[in-house]
Amino acid sequence: SISVCDIPQDPTMPQVQTNFLIPSDLVLKDSEYRLTKPRSTVPKAPPPSPAGSRASSPFQPDRKPRSSN
């Protein structure tokens, strides 16, 4: 992945001009991609996982034996 910060900004390099035009698209896409992926994966994963995991997790099983006893 190429980051604008990683590329040295030299006035003699023609890429600087291209970087200014590309960053708008790359930054927007990169930011949206990073923000959308983490947020979509993090919130969705925790809620369903805990509910299903806890059922199989040893936490509830430990409580059940105690209640039965």
N, C-alpha and C positions, 0 to 999 in steps of 0.2 A: 504493500500500500504506500503510495507516495503522499507525503504530507507537505503542505506549503512551508511549514516551519523548517522541515528537514532540508528543503532546497535553499541554498544560499542566494540571497537577493543581490545580484551583481548588475549594475546599470549597463554593463557591456553585454551581458547575456540576453539574447533575444527571448529566451524562455520567460523572462520576467513579465513581458507583455502578455504572453500566453497564460502565465500563471494567474495574472489578474483576471483574465476572462474565464479561465477554467475553474479557479477556486469557487466562484459563485455557484457553479453546478456541483463541483466535487464537495464543497463544504456543505451545501444544502443536502445533497444526497447522503453524504457521510454522516452528517448530524442526524438526519431523519433515520437513516439505517441504524445507527448506534442507539438513538433514543427509542425508536420503534421496537427494535429487537429486544433490548434489555427490558424495557417496560412491559412489552407484551409477554415475554417469557417469564419474567420474575413474578408479576402479579398472578398470572394464570397458573403458574407451576405451584407456588406455595399453597393457595387455598385448596385445590383439588388433592394435591399430594398429601398434605397433613390429614385431611379427612380420611382418605383411603389408607394412608400409611398407619395412622394411629390405630385403626381397626386391627391391622396385622402387627403393629408395633408391640413390643413387650410391655409398653406402659399400661395399656388397658388390661391385657392378660394378667399382669401382676395385680391389678386392682380387683379383677374378678375373683381370683383365688381367695383373696382376703375377704371379700364379701361372702363368698360361699362358706369360708371357714367361720 
